[in-house]
Amino acid sequence: MAKGQKVTYSITEITVTTGRTAKIEFRVNGRPVTVEVPSDLKAYFTEQFSRPQPTANQKRRYATLMRLLESAYCKGVEDGKIAA
């Protein structure tokens, strides 16, 4: 390569979900967000957290998971703004 010549690299990552999907809904800063996930993951999520009378431990675990999900979502949005 000649001196002073500029090289630009562009890397694109694409994720393709195949098969049946379902949606998990949660709130971020009071606004609804929907994430599409594989159906089996949604079924496991529902099995773990959907109860008519959840115990105190189940409520804590669900709240912790939702806070982690919200934080990860916000970080992804922030990183997307930096990359743009």
C-alpha positions in Angstrom: 0.0 0.0 0.0 1.3 3.4 -0.9 2.2 5.9 1.8 -0.7 8.2 2.7 -3.3 5.9 1.3 -6.4 5.4 3.5 -8.0 2.0 4.1 -11.6 1.7 5.4 -13.0 -1.5 6.8 -16.7 -2.1 7.3 -18.0 -5.0 9.3 -21.7 -5.9 9.4 -23.3 -8.5 11.7 -26.7 -9.9 10.9 -28.7 -12.2 13.1 -31.6 -14.2 11.6 -34.1 -15.9 13.8 -35.7 -18.9 12.1 -38.6 -20.9 13.3 -41.5 -19.8 15.4 -41.2 -16.7 17.4 -43.1 -15.0 20.2 -43.0 -11.7 22.0 -41.9 -10.6 25.5 -43.2 -7.2 26.5 -41.7 -4.9 29.1 -41.5 -1.2 29.9 -38.4 1.1 29.6 -38.8 4.5 31.2 -42.5 4.0 31.2 -42.7 3.2 27.5 -43.7 -0.3 26.2 -41.0 -2.3 24.4 -41.6 -5.6 22.6 -38.8 -8.1 22.0 -39.2 -11.0 19.6 -37.8 -14.3 20.9 -37.9 -18.0 19.9 -41.2 -19.6 21.0 -39.5 -22.1 23.3 -37.8 -19.3 25.2 -41.1 -17.5 25.6 -42.7 -20.7 26.9 -39.9 -21.2 29.4 -40.2 -17.5 30.5 -43.9 -17.9 31.0 -43.5 -21.2 32.9 -41.0 -19.5 35.3 -42.8 -16.2 35.9 -46.6 -16.4 35.1 -48.4 -17.4 38.3 -51.8 -16.4 39.6 -50.4 -16.1 43.1 -46.6 -15.6 42.9 -44.5 -16.1 46.0 -42.4 -13.2 47.3 -39.3 -15.0 46.0 -40.8 -15.3 42.5 -41.7 -11.6 42.5 -38.1 -10.6 43.5 -36.7 -12.9 40.8 -39.0 -11.4 38.2 -38.3 -7.8 39.2 -34.5 -8.5 39.0 -34.8 -10.1 35.6 -36.9 -7.2 34.3 -34.4 -4.6 35.6 -31.6 -6.5 33.9 -33.6 -6.6 30.7 -34.3 -2.9 30.9 -30.7 -2.1 31.5 -29.5 -4.3 28.7 -32.0 -2.7 26.3 -31.0 0.8 27.3 -27.3 0.0 26.9 -28.0 -1.4 23.4 -29.9 1.8 22.4 -27.0 3.9 23.7 -24.4 1.8 21.9 -26.5 2.0 18.7 -26.4 5.8 18.9 -22.6 5.8 19.3 -22.2 3.5 16.3 -24.4 5.5 14.0 
